[in-house]
Amino acid sequence: MTTPTGSTPTPDGPAPVGPTPPPDGPVPGPGEPVQRSPRAPAEHDPFRPAHDPELDAGPKAPTTEAYGAGQHGLPGDHDGGGALVIGEALVDIVERPGEEPVEHPGGSPANVAVGLARLGRDVELVTWFAPDDRGATLRSHLELENVRLSAGSSRAARTSTARARLDESGSATYEFDLDWSPEAPAELGRPVLAHTGSIAAVIEPGARTVAATLDALRGTATISYDPNARPDLMGDAATARQTVERLVAGADVVKVSDEDLAWLAPDEAPEDVARRWLTTGPALVVVTRGGEGAWAVAASGEVTVPAERVDVVDTVGAGDSYMAGILDGLWGAGLLGAHRREALRAIDPDTVTRVLREAATIAAITVSRAGANPPTRAELTAR
């Protein structure tokens, strides 16, 4: 389905349309495995800093006592299984005051996948982009970040874009040009985590694929969801709220911003919405409040964790990196996987606090530099 929200010109003209072969070969046919492109040097990815030794070396195991680091991988890995993220990967066209637009790989679920991969987690992404120049940029970026792409992810007519206009404070507003019709993954495996959110979970026809995939994984995986509301795409708030709350009821972990809740439920306090959502199915609901930090509710009680003080460059990807931090923290606490669902429901306030503090650190690093550029594990352990 194509969901234009207005003309979306780019510095070099409109996005190519049609099955132009990508640089690394033709699009695989039905049932064919995805052919991974040759690993290019990191500086060939316009998103990543040139010659960044930390990113070039890849994620490292943590060394902090809080995560119980050792020489046998990351905490939680002993259960086997990784994360499956399903949702949009697109190109952000970032406009800063007085500067020429710059294009970066983006998309909320794709950002979460990259955030987890940089923390050393095993991640597969089910997404939808085209075999065009922008699609080639997305493929290169994701592969360089060690995010595996599900077969069939690159068969769209064109690669979706999101134009992010930043104001003087670094806050972003968005305009989208979307094609979201992903194919259901042929092989689901047995991930311990399945995550979705934002556009992918509500825009048809792809939303049906998202819902079916989550249903198929419920017996194996913890389900996480971030509404990441886009009012310009989701129609009227009352209708969107019904869709969002169905997804909330089927999730184990929900992260939502106070801005999302102000649009979805303007007559309710964010905390009241989160408390009500908790009674419908989730084990943990986290409300992020920008510079005011985050508030969370679980069966064991409520927790408030402040944001870290940092000089903000921009807020692109801040919520996605926070989401990745929450999931990594729960993973490290041994609380992911359907077999840990009851343990997750019994999560104690101290564990929630520890998880949110780590997520706050991850988000602070992200907003301190341009773009959706979350930290590696080694960056965290070096702090």
JOZI-V974534 format. One record per backbone hydrogen bond with DSSP energy under -1.0 kcal/mol. CO is the residue of the C=O (numbers start at 0). NH is the residue of the N-H. E is the energy in kcal/mol with one decimal. If there is no record, write none. Layout:
co | nh | e
CO | NH | E
CO | NH | E
//
This chain:
co | nh | e
0 | 179 | -2.1
9 | 12 | -1.8
17 | 19 | -2.3
21 | 24 | -1.7
28 | 31 | -2.2
40 | 43 | -2.2
41 | 44 | -1.9
44 | 47 | -1.0
51 | 55 | -2.7
52 | 56 | -1.7
63 | 68 | -1.4
64 | 67 | -1.5
73 | 76 | -2.1
75 | 78 | -1.3
76 | 79 | -2.2
81 | 191 | -2.0
81 | 192 | -1.5
82 | 123 | -2.4
83 | 194 | -2.2
84 | 125 | -2.9
87 | 109 | -1.4
89 | 105 | -3.4
90 | 161 | -2.4
91 | 103 | -2.8
92 | 163 | -1.9
93 | 101 | -2.3
94 | 165 | -2.9
95 | 98 | -2.3
101 | 93 | -3.3
103 | 91 | -3.2
105 | 89 | -2.0
106 | 110 | -2.8
107 | 111 | -2.1
108 | 112 | -2.4
109 | 113 | -2.4
110 | 114 | -2.7
111 | 115 | -2.4
112 | 116 | -2.4
113 | 117 | -2.8
115 | 120 | -2.4
116 | 119 | -1.9
117 | 376 | -1.9
121 | 82 | -3.0
122 | 147 | -2.4
123 | 84 | -3.0
124 | 149 | -2.7
125 | 86 | -2.4
128 | 155 | -2.2
129 | 131 | -1.4
131 | 135 | -2.5
132 | 136 | -1.8
133 | 137 | -2.2
134 | 138 | -2.8
135 | 139 | -2.5
136 | 140 | -2.5
137 | 141 | -2.8
138 | 142 | -2.6
139 | 143 | -2.4
140 | 144 | -1.3
141 | 146 | -2.7
142 | 145 | -1.7
147 | 124 | -3.2
149 | 152 | -1.6
152 | 128 | -2.5
156 | 17 | -2.0
159 | 90 | -2.2
160 | 176 | -2.4
161 | 92 | -2.7
162 | 174 | -1.4
163 | 94 | -3.1
164 | 172 | -1.7
166 | 169 | -1.7
169 | 314 | -1.7
170 | 166 | -2.2
172 | 164 | -3.0
174 | 162 | -3.6
175 | 4 | -1.3
176 | 160 | -2.4
177 | 2 | -2.1
179 | 205 | -1.4
191 | 221 | -2.5
192 | 83 | -2.7
193 | 223 | -2.6
194 | 85 | -2.5
195 | 225 | -1.3
198 | 201 | -1.7
198 | 202 | -2.2
202 | 206 | -1.7
204 | 207 | -1.1
205 | 209 | -2.2
206 | 210 | -2.6
207 | 211 | -2.3
208 | 212 | -2.3
209 | 213 | -2.4
210 | 214 | -2.3
211 | 215 | -2.0
212 | 216 | -1.2
216 | 219 | -2.0
216 | 220 | -3.2
219 | 337 | -2.7
221 | 193 | -2.9
222 | 251 | -3.0
222 | 252 | -2.0
223 | 195 | -1.6
224 | 254 | -1.9
225 | 197 | -2.1
229 | 232 | -2.2
229 | 233 | -1.8
235 | 239 | -2.3
236 | 240 | -2.6
237 | 241 | -1.4
238 | 242 | -1.6
239 | 243 | -3.1
240 | 244 | -2.8
241 | 245 | -1.5
242 | 246 | -1.8
243 | 247 | -2.5
244 | 248 | -2.0
247 | 250 | -1.6
251 | 282 | -2.7
251 | 283 | -1.6
252 | 224 | -2.2
253 | 285 | -3.0
255 | 287 | -2.1
256 | 260 | -1.9
257 | 261 | -2.0
258 | 262 | -1.3
259 | 263 | -2.8
260 | 264 | -2.8
264 | 267 | -1.8
268 | 272 | -2.0
269 | 273 | -2.4
270 | 274 | -2.4
271 | 275 | -2.2
272 | 276 | -2.9
273 | 277 | -2.2
276 | 279 | -1.8
283 | 253 | -2.3
284 | 296 | -2.4
285 | 255 | -2.8
286 | 294 | -2.6
287 | 257 | -2.4
288 | 291 | -2.3
289 | 292 | -1.8
292 | 288 | -3.2
293 | 304 | -2.8
294 | 286 | -3.7
295 | 302 | -2.5
296 | 284 | -2.1
297 | 300 | -1.5
300 | 297 | -2.4
302 | 295 | -2.9
304 | 293 | -2.9
314 | 317 | -2.0
316 | 320 | -2.4
317 | 321 | -2.1
318 | 322 | -2.2
319 | 323 | -2.4
320 | 324 | -2.2
321 | 325 | -2.3
322 | 326 | -2.4
323 | 327 | -2.7
324 | 328 | -2.4
325 | 329 | -2.4
326 | 330 | -2.3
327 | 331 | -2.8
328 | 332 | -1.5
329 | 334 | -2.4
330 | 333 | -1.7
336 | 339 | -2.2
337 | 340 | -1.6
339 | 343 | -2.6
340 | 344 | -2.1
341 | 345 | -1.2
343 | 346 | -1.7
347 | 351 | -2.1
348 | 352 | -2.7
349 | 353 | -2.3
350 | 354 | -2.6
351 | 355 | -2.6
352 | 356 | -2.3
353 | 357 | -1.9
354 | 358 | -2.2
355 | 359 | -2.4
356 | 360 | -1.9
357 | 361 | -2.2
358 | 362 | -2.5
359 | 363 | -2.3
360 | 364 | -2.1
361 | 365 | -1.9
362 | 366 | -2.5
365 | 368 | -1.3
366 | 312 | -3.3
366 | 313 | -1.1
370 | 372 | -1.9
375 | 379 | -1.4
376 | 380 | -2.3
377 | 381 | -1.3
379 | 382 | -1.3
//
